[in-house]
Amino acid sequence: MIRQKRHSQKGYTLVELAIVLVIMGILAAGVTLGRELIEDAKVKSIINDFENFKQAHYLYIKRTGHPPGLSRDADGNFTFDSWGAGRVVVSSPYFNDLIAEGLIPDIDPDDNFVIHAYGGQWFASSRKEFHAYIPGSQICATALPLWAAKAVDYKLDDGNPSTGRILTGSGNANDGSTLTGSYESLEGSFLAKQPRFTTCYAL
């Protein structure tokens, strides 16, 4: 007589499945928390940069008696005639003046632009840009996601993209158009998912 071996098949118990699900949940929560911490750090970096540029700007004026940036228009505001879009490379008189006074860190000569935590560019301008009613100097950050622009505005100003000293628009700042409505009204929209917002701070 030929005996057939019986292969015992053992499945997972409910307790084992529950443990696996709990571990997966913990890992997922950790990844989400990690992403939130990274985003929070980036936003805090942008806010700190805005505040540092503002302090550096006024400290430079206090030391020298005039604003940073060697080219000035008839009203005494600094201008960047060769950069119609207002974007500033390392050779910018504005940033070079601040660096020369030791007010901001020197920039790697291999970098073409002054870059912020989200990979967008900082630029300085005396053009009215968004601030059609506020002539004078302003510092702008391009390529911000909506939630970062919103966090900056709520922290440093009135939380409204179209009023106050901090204004936000989509795309290039030089079109002079700010967002209409509130930041909240845009959340969930196609625009909100694009890292293409420019936020300007009137100094």
NUGUKE-954872 format. One record per residue: residue number from 1; residue in one letter; x, z, y of N, C-alpha, C in turn. Coordinates in nm, 2 decimals. Each point is the difference from the previous one (the first is absolute). Example, Ala and Ser with C-alpha at 12.3 -4.5 7.8 and 13.67 -1.06 7.14 Angstrom:
! NUGUKE-954872
[1, 'A', [1.32, 0.78, -0.57], [-0.09, 0.00, 0.12], [0.09, 0.00, 0.12]]
[2, 'S', [-0.04, -0.07, 0.11], [0.09, 0.00, 0.11], [-0.08, 0.08, 0.11]]
//
This chain:
! NUGUKE-954872
[1, 'M', [0.08, 0.00, -0.12], [-0.08, 0.00, 0.12], [0.09, 0.00, 0.12]]
[2, 'I', [-0.03, -0.09, 0.10], [0.07, -0.01, 0.12], [-0.07, 0.09, 0.11]]
[3, 'R', [0.08, 0.09, 0.05], [-0.05, 0.08, 0.10], [0.03, -0.05, 0.14]]
[4, 'Q', [-0.10, -0.01, 0.08], [0.02, -0.04, 0.14], [0.02, 0.12, 0.09]]
[5, 'K', [0.11, -0.02, 0.08], [0.03, 0.11, 0.10], [-0.10, 0.00, 0.11]]
[6, 'R', [-0.05, 0.11, 0.03], [-0.09, 0.01, 0.12], [0.08, 0.04, 0.12]]
[7, 'H', [-0.01, -0.09, 0.10], [0.07, 0.03, 0.13], [-0.09, 0.08, 0.09]]
[8, 'S', [0.04, 0.12, 0.03], [-0.08, 0.08, 0.08], [0.01, -0.04, 0.15]]
[9, 'Q', [-0.10, -0.03, 0.07], [0.00, -0.04, 0.14], [-0.05, 0.12, 0.08]]
[10, 'K', [0.09, 0.03, 0.09], [-0.03, 0.12, 0.09], [-0.02, -0.05, 0.14]]
[11, 'G', [-0.12, 0.02, 0.06], [-0.03, -0.03, 0.14], [0.04, 0.11, 0.09]]
[12, 'Y', [-0.01, -0.03, 0.13], [0.02, 0.10, 0.10], [-0.12, 0.09, 0.01]]
[13, 'T', [0.02, 0.13, 0.02], [-0.11, 0.09, 0.02], [-0.04, -0.01, 0.14]]
[14, 'L', [-0.12, 0.06, 0.03], [-0.05, 0.00, 0.14], [0.09, 0.08, 0.09]]
[15, 'V', [0.06, 0.11, -0.06], [0.09, 0.08, 0.08], [0.13, -0.08, 0.04]]
[16, 'E', [0.05, -0.08, -0.09], [0.12, -0.08, 0.03], [-0.04, -0.11, 0.10]]
[17, 'L', [-0.11, -0.06, -0.01], [-0.05, -0.10, 0.10], [-0.01, 0.06, 0.14]]
[18, 'A', [-0.06, 0.12, 0.00], [-0.02, 0.07, 0.12], [0.13, 0.03, 0.07]]
[19, 'I', [0.10, 0.04, -0.08], [0.13, 0.03, 0.06], [0.07, -0.12, 0.06]]
[20, 'V', [-0.02, -0.12, -0.07], [0.06, -0.12, 0.05], [-0.07, -0.04, 0.13]]
[21, 'L', [-0.13, 0.01, 0.00], [-0.07, -0.03, 0.13], [0.04, 0.09, 0.11]]
[22, 'V', [0.02, 0.13, -0.03], [0.04, 0.09, 0.11], [0.14, -0.04, 0.05]]
[23, 'I', [0.09, -0.03, -0.09], [0.14, -0.04, 0.04], [-0.01, -0.13, 0.09]]
[24, 'M', [-0.08, -0.10, -0.05], [-0.02, -0.12, 0.08], [-0.05, 0.03, 0.14]]
[25, 'G', [-0.10, 0.09, 0.01], [-0.06, 0.03, 0.13], [0.11, 0.07, 0.09]]
[26, 'I', [0.08, 0.08, -0.06], [0.10, 0.07, 0.08], [0.10, -0.10, 0.05]]
[27, 'L', [0.04, -0.10, -0.08], [0.10, -0.10, 0.04], [-0.06, -0.09, 0.11]]
[28, 'A', [-0.13, -0.03, -0.02], [-0.07, -0.09, 0.10], [0.00, 0.08, 0.14]]
[29, 'A', [-0.04, 0.13, -0.01], [-0.01, 0.08, 0.12], [0.14, 0.01, 0.07]]
[30, 'G', [0.10, 0.01, -0.08], [0.14, 0.01, 0.05], [0.04, -0.13, 0.07]]
[31, 'V', [-0.04, -0.11, -0.05], [0.04, -0.13, 0.06], [-0.08, -0.01, 0.13]]
[32, 'T', [-0.13, 0.03, 0.00], [-0.08, -0.01, 0.12], [0.06, 0.10, 0.11]]
[33, 'L', [0.03, 0.12, -0.04], [0.06, 0.10, 0.10], [0.13, -0.05, 0.05]]
[34, 'G', [0.08, -0.06, -0.09], [0.13, -0.05, 0.05], [-0.02, -0.11, 0.10]]
[35, 'R', [-0.09, -0.09, -0.02], [-0.03, -0.11, 0.10], [-0.05, 0.06, 0.13]]
[36, 'E', [-0.08, 0.10, -0.01], [-0.05, 0.06, 0.13], [0.11, 0.07, 0.07]]
[37, 'L', [0.09, 0.06, -0.07], [0.11, 0.07, 0.07], [0.10, -0.10, 0.07]]
[38, 'I', [0.02, -0.12, -0.07], [0.08, -0.10, 0.06], [-0.07, -0.06, 0.12]]
[39, 'E', [-0.13, -0.02, 0.00], [-0.07, -0.06, 0.11], [0.00, 0.10, 0.12]]
[40, 'D', [-0.02, 0.13, -0.03], [0.01, 0.11, 0.10], [0.13, 0.00, 0.07]]
[41, 'A', [0.11, -0.02, -0.08], [0.13, 0.01, 0.05], [0.03, -0.12, 0.09]]
[42, 'K', [-0.05, -0.12, -0.03], [0.01, -0.12, 0.08], [-0.07, 0.02, 0.13]]
[43, 'V', [-0.12, 0.05, 0.00], [-0.08, 0.02, 0.12], [0.07, 0.10, 0.09]]
[44, 'K', [0.05, 0.11, -0.06], [0.07, 0.10, 0.08], [0.12, -0.06, 0.07]]
[45, 'S', [0.07, -0.09, -0.08], [0.11, -0.07, 0.06], [-0.03, -0.08, 0.12]]
[46, 'I', [-0.11, -0.08, -0.01], [-0.05, -0.08, 0.11], [-0.03, 0.09, 0.12]]
[47, 'I', [-0.07, 0.10, -0.02], [-0.04, 0.09, 0.11], [0.12, 0.06, 0.06]]
[48, 'N', [0.10, 0.05, -0.08], [0.12, 0.05, 0.06], [0.08, -0.10, 0.08]]
[49, 'D', [0.00, -0.13, -0.05], [0.07, -0.10, 0.07], [-0.06, -0.03, 0.13]]
[50, 'F', [-0.13, 0.00, 0.01], [-0.07, -0.02, 0.13], [0.04, 0.11, 0.10]]
[51, 'E', [-0.01, 0.12, -0.05], [0.04, 0.12, 0.08], [0.14, -0.01, 0.05]]
[52, 'N', [0.09, -0.03, -0.10], [0.14, -0.01, 0.03], [0.03, -0.11, 0.11]]
[53, 'F', [-0.06, -0.11, -0.02], [0.02, -0.11, 0.10], [-0.05, 0.04, 0.14]]
[54, 'K', [-0.11, 0.07, 0.00], [-0.05, 0.05, 0.13], [0.09, 0.09, 0.06]]
[55, 'Q', [0.05, 0.10, -0.07], [0.10, 0.10, 0.05], [0.12, -0.07, 0.05]]
[56, 'A', [0.05, -0.09, -0.09], [0.13, -0.08, 0.04], [-0.02, -0.08, 0.13]]
[57, 'H', [-0.12, -0.06, 0.01], [-0.03, -0.08, 0.12], [0.01, 0.08, 0.13]]
[58, 'Y', [-0.07, 0.12, 0.00], [0.00, 0.08, 0.12], [0.13, 0.07, 0.02]]
[59, 'L', [0.07, 0.03, -0.10], [0.13, 0.07, 0.01], [0.10, -0.10, 0.06]]
[60, 'Y', [-0.01, -0.13, -0.04], [0.08, -0.10, 0.06], [-0.02, -0.02, 0.15]]
[61, 'I', [-0.13, 0.00, 0.03], [-0.03, -0.01, 0.15], [0.05, 0.12, 0.07]]
[62, 'K', [-0.01, 0.12, -0.06], [0.05, 0.12, 0.07], [0.15, -0.01, 0.02]]
[63, 'R', [0.07, -0.06, -0.09], [0.15, 0.00, 0.01], [0.05, -0.11, 0.09]]
[64, 'T', [-0.07, -0.12, 0.00], [0.05, -0.11, 0.07], [-0.08, -0.04, 0.12]]
[65, 'G', [-0.12, 0.05, 0.01], [-0.08, -0.03, 0.12], [-0.08, -0.13, -0.01]]
[66, 'H', [0.01, -0.06, -0.12], [-0.08, -0.13, -0.02], [-0.04, -0.01, -0.15]]
[67, 'P', [-0.10, -0.08, -0.03], [-0.04, -0.01, -0.14], [0.10, -0.08, -0.08]]
[68, 'P', [0.00, 0.02, -0.14], [0.10, -0.08, -0.08], [-0.04, -0.15, 0.00]]
[69, 'G', [0.10, -0.08, -0.02], [-0.03, -0.14, 0.00], [0.06, -0.06, 0.13]]
[70, 'L', [0.10, -0.09, -0.02], [0.07, -0.05, 0.12], [-0.07, -0.11, 0.08]]
[71, 'S', [-0.09, -0.07, -0.07], [-0.08, -0.11, 0.08], [-0.12, 0.06, 0.05]]
[72, 'R', [-0.03, -0.01, 0.13], [-0.11, 0.05, 0.06], [-0.08, -0.10, 0.09]]
[73, 'D', [-0.13, 0.01, 0.00], [-0.07, -0.09, 0.09], [-0.01, 0.05, 0.14]]
[74, 'A', [-0.07, -0.06, 0.08], [-0.01, 0.03, 0.15], [-0.05, 0.14, 0.02]]
[75, 'D', [-0.08, 0.05, -0.10], [-0.06, 0.13, 0.02], [0.09, 0.11, -0.06]]
[76, 'G', [0.11, -0.04, -0.06], [0.09, 0.10, -0.05], [-0.02, 0.03, -0.15]]
[77, 'N', [-0.09, -0.07, -0.06], [-0.03, 0.03, -0.14], [0.10, -0.09, -0.09]]
[78, 'F', [0.04, 0.06, -0.11], [0.10, -0.07, -0.08], [-0.08, -0.12, -0.07]]
[79, 'T', [0.07, -0.11, -0.02], [-0.06, -0.12, -0.06], [0.09, -0.06, -0.10]]
[80, 'F', [-0.05, -0.08, -0.09], [0.08, -0.07, -0.10], [-0.04, -0.15, 0.01]]
[81, 'D', [0.05, -0.07, 0.10], [-0.04, -0.13, 0.02], [0.03, -0.10, -0.11]]
[82, 'S', [0.11, 0.03, -0.07], [0.03, -0.09, -0.11], [-0.08, 0.02, -0.13]]
[83, 'W', [-0.08, 0.11, 0.00], [-0.08, 0.03, -0.12], [-0.15, 0.00, 0.05]]
[84, 'G', [-0.06, -0.11, 0.00], [-0.14, -0.01, 0.05], [-0.09, 0.09, -0.07]]
[85, 'A', [0.03, 0.02, -0.13], [-0.09, 0.09, -0.08], [0.03, 0.14, 0.02]]
[86, 'G', [0.10, 0.03, 0.07], [0.03, 0.14, 0.04], [0.08, 0.07, -0.11]]
[87, 'R', [0.03, -0.07, -0.12], [0.07, 0.07, -0.11], [0.14, 0.01, 0.04]]
[88, 'V', [0.06, 0.11, -0.04], [0.14, 0.03, 0.05], [0.10, 0.01, -0.11]]
[89, 'V', [0.10, -0.08, 0.00], [0.11, 0.01, -0.10], [0.10, 0.10, 0.05]]
[90, 'V', [0.11, 0.02, -0.08], [0.10, 0.10, 0.03], [0.06, -0.03, 0.13]]
[91, 'S', [0.01, -0.12, 0.05], [0.06, -0.03, 0.13], [-0.09, 0.03, 0.11]]
[92, 'S', [-0.11, 0.06, -0.02], [-0.09, 0.03, 0.11], [0.06, 0.10, 0.09]]
[93, 'P', [-0.01, -0.02, 0.13], [0.05, 0.09, 0.10], [-0.07, 0.14, -0.01]]
[94, 'Y', [-0.13, 0.00, -0.03], [-0.07, 0.12, -0.01], [0.06, 0.10, -0.10]]
[95, 'F', [0.00, -0.05, -0.13], [0.06, 0.09, -0.10], [0.14, 0.02, 0.01]]
[96, 'N', [0.08, -0.10, 0.05], [0.14, 0.03, 0.02], [0.03, 0.10, 0.11]]
[97, 'D', [-0.09, 0.01, 0.10], [0.02, 0.10, 0.10], [-0.03, 0.14, -0.06]]
[98, 'L', [-0.10, 0.01, -0.08], [-0.02, 0.13, -0.06], [0.11, 0.04, -0.10]]
[99, 'I', [0.05, -0.10, -0.07], [0.11, 0.03, -0.09], [0.13, 0.04, 0.07]]
[100, 'A', [0.02, -0.07, 0.11], [0.12, 0.03, 0.09], [0.00, 0.14, 0.05]]
[101, 'E', [-0.12, 0.06, 0.03], [-0.01, 0.13, 0.05], [-0.01, 0.10, -0.12]]
[102, 'G', [0.01, -0.04, -0.12], [-0.01, 0.09, -0.11], [-0.14, 0.06, -0.03]]
[103, 'L', [-0.10, -0.08, 0.05], [-0.14, 0.06, -0.01], [-0.07, -0.05, -0.13]]
[104, 'I', [0.05, -0.11, -0.06], [-0.05, -0.04, -0.13], [0.12, -0.04, -0.08]]
[105, 'P', [-0.02, 0.01, -0.13], [0.12, -0.04, -0.09], [0.04, -0.14, 0.02]]
[106, 'D', [0.13, -0.03, -0.02], [0.04, -0.14, 0.00], [-0.06, -0.07, -0.11]]
[107, 'I', [-0.01, -0.13, 0.01], [-0.07, -0.09, -0.10], [0.11, -0.08, -0.07]]
[108, 'D', [-0.03, -0.01, -0.13], [0.09, -0.08, -0.09], [0.01, -0.14, 0.06]]
[109, 'P', [0.12, -0.05, 0.03], [0.01, -0.13, 0.06], [-0.05, -0.12, -0.09]]
[110, 'D', [-0.01, 0.03, -0.13], [-0.05, -0.10, -0.09], [-0.16, -0.01, 0.01]]
[111, 'D', [-0.06, 0.10, 0.06], [-0.15, -0.01, 0.01], [-0.03, -0.08, 0.13]]
[112, 'N', [-0.10, -0.08, -0.01], [-0.04, -0.09, 0.11], [-0.10, 0.07, 0.09]]
[113, 'F', [-0.08, 0.10, -0.06], [-0.11, 0.06, 0.07], [0.01, 0.15, -0.01]]
[114, 'V', [-0.06, 0.07, 0.09], [-0.02, 0.15, -0.01], [-0.12, 0.02, -0.09]]
[115, 'I', [0.02, 0.05, -0.12], [-0.11, 0.00, -0.11], [-0.05, 0.14, -0.01]]
[116, 'H', [-0.13, 0.01, -0.02], [-0.06, 0.14, -0.03], [-0.03, 0.01, -0.15]]
[117, 'A', [-0.06, 0.12, -0.03], [-0.02, 0.04, -0.14], [-0.08, -0.10, -0.09]]
[118, 'Y', [-0.09, -0.07, 0.07], [-0.08, -0.10, -0.08], [0.06, -0.14, 0.00]]
[119, 'G', [0.12, -0.01, 0.05], [0.07, -0.13, 0.00], [-0.03, -0.09, 0.11]]
[120, 'G', [-0.09, 0.04, 0.09], [-0.03, -0.08, 0.12], [0.11, 0.02, 0.11]]
[121, 'Q', [-0.02, -0.06, 0.11], [0.09, 0.00, 0.11], [-0.04, 0.09, 0.12]]
[122, 'W', [0.09, 0.07, 0.06], [-0.02, 0.06, 0.13], [0.03, -0.10, 0.11]]
[123, 'F', [-0.08, 0.00, 0.10], [0.04, -0.07, 0.12], [-0.04, 0.07, 0.12]]
[124, 'A', [0.07, -0.02, 0.11], [-0.03, 0.06, 0.13], [-0.04, -0.11, 0.10]]
[125, 'S', [-0.09, 0.03, 0.09], [-0.04, -0.10, 0.09], [-0.06, 0.06, 0.13]]
[126, 'S', [0.02, -0.07, 0.11], [-0.07, 0.05, 0.12], [-0.12, -0.09, 0.03]]
[127, 'R', [-0.02, -0.10, -0.09], [-0.11, -0.09, 0.02], [-0.13, 0.09, -0.03]]
[128, 'K', [-0.11, -0.05, 0.05], [-0.12, 0.09, -0.01], [-0.05, 0.00, -0.15]]
[129, 'E', [0.02, -0.11, -0.07], [-0.04, 0.00, -0.14], [-0.14, 0.05, -0.02]]
[130, 'F', [-0.02, 0.10, -0.08], [-0.14, 0.06, -0.02], [-0.04, 0.08, 0.12]]
[131, 'H', [0.10, 0.06, 0.07], [-0.02, 0.09, 0.11], [-0.02, -0.08, 0.13]]
[132, 'A', [-0.11, -0.07, 0.00], [-0.02, -0.09, 0.12], [-0.02, 0.08, 0.13]]
[133, 'Y', [-0.04, 0.13, -0.02], [-0.02, 0.08, 0.12], [0.11, 0.10, 0.02]]
[134, 'I', [0.10, 0.00, -0.09], [0.11, 0.09, 0.02], [0.13, -0.08, 0.01]]
[135, 'P', [0.04, -0.03, 0.12], [0.13, -0.08, 0.01], [0.12, 0.10, -0.03]]
[136, 'G', [0.11, -0.06, -0.03], [0.11, 0.08, -0.03], [0.05, -0.01, -0.15]]
[137, 'S', [0.08, 0.09, -0.04], [0.07, 0.00, -0.12], [-0.09, 0.04, -0.12]]
[138, 'Q', [0.03, -0.06, -0.12], [-0.07, 0.04, -0.12], [0.08, -0.03, -0.12]]
[139, 'I', [-0.01, 0.08, -0.10], [0.07, -0.02, -0.13], [-0.11, -0.03, -0.10]]
[140, 'C', [0.03, -0.11, -0.08], [-0.10, -0.04, -0.10], [0.06, -0.01, -0.14]]
[141, 'A', [-0.08, 0.02, -0.10], [0.04, -0.01, -0.14], [-0.09, -0.11, -0.06]]
[142, 'T', [0.06, -0.10, -0.06], [-0.08, -0.11, -0.07], [-0.01, 0.03, -0.15]]
[143, 'A', [-0.09, -0.07, -0.06], [-0.02, 0.00, -0.14], [-0.03, 0.13, -0.06]]
[144, 'L', [-0.09, 0.08, 0.07], [-0.05, 0.12, -0.05], [-0.13, -0.01, -0.08]]
[145, 'P', [-0.02, 0.07, -0.11], [-0.13, 0.00, -0.06], [-0.10, 0.08, 0.08]]
[146, 'L', [-0.12, -0.03, -0.01], [-0.11, 0.07, 0.08], [0.01, 0.15, 0.00]]
[147, 'W', [0.02, 0.06, -0.12], [0.00, 0.14, -0.01], [0.11, 0.06, 0.08]]
[148, 'A', [0.11, -0.07, 0.00], [0.12, 0.06, 0.08], [-0.03, -0.01, 0.15]]
[149, 'A', [-0.05, -0.11, 0.05], [-0.04, -0.02, 0.14], [-0.10, 0.11, 0.04]]
[150, 'K', [-0.09, 0.02, -0.09], [-0.11, 0.10, 0.03], [0.07, 0.14, 0.01]]
[151, 'A', [0.08, 0.04, -0.10], [0.07, 0.13, 0.00], [0.08, 0.02, 0.13]]
[152, 'V', [0.07, -0.10, 0.04], [0.08, 0.01, 0.12], [-0.08, 0.02, 0.12]]
[153, 'D', [-0.11, -0.07, 0.01], [-0.09, 0.01, 0.12], [-0.07, 0.14, 0.00]]
[154, 'Y', [-0.04, 0.05, -0.11], [-0.07, 0.13, -0.01], [0.10, 0.11, 0.04]]
[155, 'K', [0.13, -0.02, -0.04], [0.10, 0.10, 0.02], [0.05, 0.01, 0.14]]
[156, 'L', [0.02, -0.12, 0.06], [0.06, -0.01, 0.13], [-0.09, -0.03, 0.12]]
[157, 'D', [-0.13, -0.05, -0.04], [-0.09, -0.04, 0.11], [-0.14, 0.04, -0.03]]
[158, 'D', [-0.10, -0.09, 0.03], [-0.14, 0.03, -0.01], [-0.07, -0.05, -0.13]]
[159, 'G', [0.08, -0.07, -0.09], [-0.06, -0.04, -0.12], [-0.09, -0.13, 0.01]]
[160, 'N', [0.01, -0.06, 0.12], [-0.08, -0.12, 0.02], [0.10, -0.12, 0.02]]
[161, 'P', [-0.01, -0.11, -0.08], [0.09, -0.11, 0.01], [0.00, -0.07, 0.13]]
[162, 'S', [-0.10, 0.01, 0.08], [-0.02, -0.08, 0.12], [0.01, 0.08, 0.13]]
[163, 'T', [0.02, 0.13, -0.01], [0.01, 0.08, 0.12], [0.12, 0.10, 0.00]]
[164, 'G', [0.04, 0.05, 0.11], [0.11, 0.10, 0.00], [0.14, -0.07, 0.02]]
[165, 'R', [0.10, 0.08, -0.03], [0.14, -0.05, 0.02], [0.05, -0.07, -0.13]]
[166, 'I', [-0.07, 0.02, -0.11], [0.03, -0.07, -0.12], [-0.11, -0.10, -0.04]]
[167, 'L', [0.04, -0.12, 0.00], [-0.10, -0.11, -0.03], [0.05, -0.07, -0.13]]
[168, 'T', [-0.10, -0.05, -0.08], [0.03, -0.07, -0.12], [-0.07, -0.14, 0.00]]
[169, 'G', [0.07, -0.10, -0.05], [-0.06, -0.13, -0.02], [0.04, -0.06, -0.13]]
[170, 'S', [-0.06, -0.10, -0.04], [0.04, -0.07, -0.12], [0.09, -0.11, 0.03]]
[171, 'G', [0.10, -0.02, -0.08], [0.10, -0.11, 0.02], [0.09, 0.03, 0.11]]
[172, 'N', [0.03, -0.11, 0.08], [0.10, 0.01, 0.11], [-0.05, 0.07, 0.12]]
[173, 'A', [0.07, 0.10, 0.05], [-0.05, 0.07, 0.12], [-0.02, -0.08, 0.12]]
[174, 'N', [0.07, -0.11, 0.01], [0.00, -0.08, 0.12], [-0.13, -0.08, 0.03]]
[175, 'D', [-0.09, 0.00, -0.10], [-0.13, -0.07, 0.03], [-0.09, 0.09, 0.08]]
[176, 'G', [0.04, 0.13, 0.03], [-0.07, 0.08, 0.09], [-0.13, 0.05, -0.05]]
[177, 'S', [-0.03, -0.01, -0.13], [-0.13, 0.04, -0.05], [0.01, 0.13, -0.09]]
[178, 'T', [-0.08, 0.10, 0.04], [0.00, 0.12, -0.08], [-0.11, -0.01, -0.10]]
[179, 'L', [0.00, 0.10, -0.10], [-0.11, 0.00, -0.10], [-0.12, 0.05, 0.07]]
[180, 'T', [-0.12, -0.06, -0.04], [-0.12, 0.05, 0.06], [-0.07, 0.10, -0.10]]
[181, 'G', [-0.06, 0.10, 0.06], [-0.06, 0.10, -0.09], [0.10, 0.11, -0.03]]
[182, 'S', [-0.02, 0.07, -0.11], [0.08, 0.11, -0.04], [0.09, -0.04, -0.12]]
[183, 'Y', [0.10, 0.08, -0.03], [0.08, -0.03, -0.12], [-0.09, 0.01, -0.12]]
[184, 'E', [-0.09, 0.10, 0.00], [-0.08, 0.02, -0.11], [-0.09, -0.11, -0.03]]
[185, 'S', [-0.05, -0.08, 0.10], [-0.09, -0.11, -0.02], [0.07, -0.12, -0.07]]
[186, 'L', [0.14, 0.00, 0.00], [0.07, -0.10, -0.06], [0.05, 0.03, -0.14]]
[187, 'E', [-0.01, 0.13, -0.04], [0.05, 0.04, -0.13], [-0.09, -0.07, -0.11]]
[188, 'G', [0.07, -0.05, -0.10], [-0.07, -0.07, -0.11], [-0.01, -0.15, 0.03]]
[189, 'S', [0.03, -0.04, 0.12], [-0.01, -0.14, 0.03], [0.12, -0.08, -0.05]]
[190, 'F', [0.00, -0.13, 0.01], [0.12, -0.08, -0.04], [0.11, 0.03, 0.09]]
[191, 'L', [-0.02, 0.02, 0.13], [0.11, 0.02, 0.09], [0.07, 0.13, -0.03]]
[192, 'A', [-0.08, 0.10, -0.04], [0.06, 0.13, -0.03], [0.11, 0.00, -0.11]]
[193, 'K', [-0.01, -0.10, -0.08], [0.09, -0.01, -0.12], [0.13, -0.07, 0.04]]
[194, 'Q', [0.01, -0.05, 0.12], [0.11, -0.08, 0.04], [0.10, 0.08, 0.09]]
[195, 'P', [0.13, 0.01, -0.03], [0.09, 0.07, 0.08], [0.04, -0.08, 0.12]]
[196, 'R', [-0.10, -0.03, 0.09], [0.03, -0.09, 0.11], [-0.05, 0.05, 0.13]]
[197, 'F', [-0.01, 0.13, 0.02], [-0.04, 0.06, 0.12], [0.12, 0.04, 0.09]]
[198, 'T', [-0.02, -0.03, 0.13], [0.10, 0.04, 0.10], [-0.05, 0.11, 0.09]]
[199, 'T', [0.08, 0.11, 0.00], [-0.04, 0.11, 0.08], [0.09, 0.02, 0.12]]
[200, 'C', [-0.05, 0.01, 0.12], [0.09, 0.01, 0.12], [-0.03, 0.14, 0.07]]
[201, 'Y', [0.11, 0.06, 0.04], [-0.01, 0.13, 0.07], [0.05, -0.02, 0.15]]
[202, 'A', [-0.09, 0.01, 0.09], [0.04, -0.01, 0.14], [0.07, 0.13, 0.04]]
[203, 'L', [0.13, -0.02, 0.05], [0.08, 0.11, 0.03], [-0.03, 0.05, 0.14]]
//
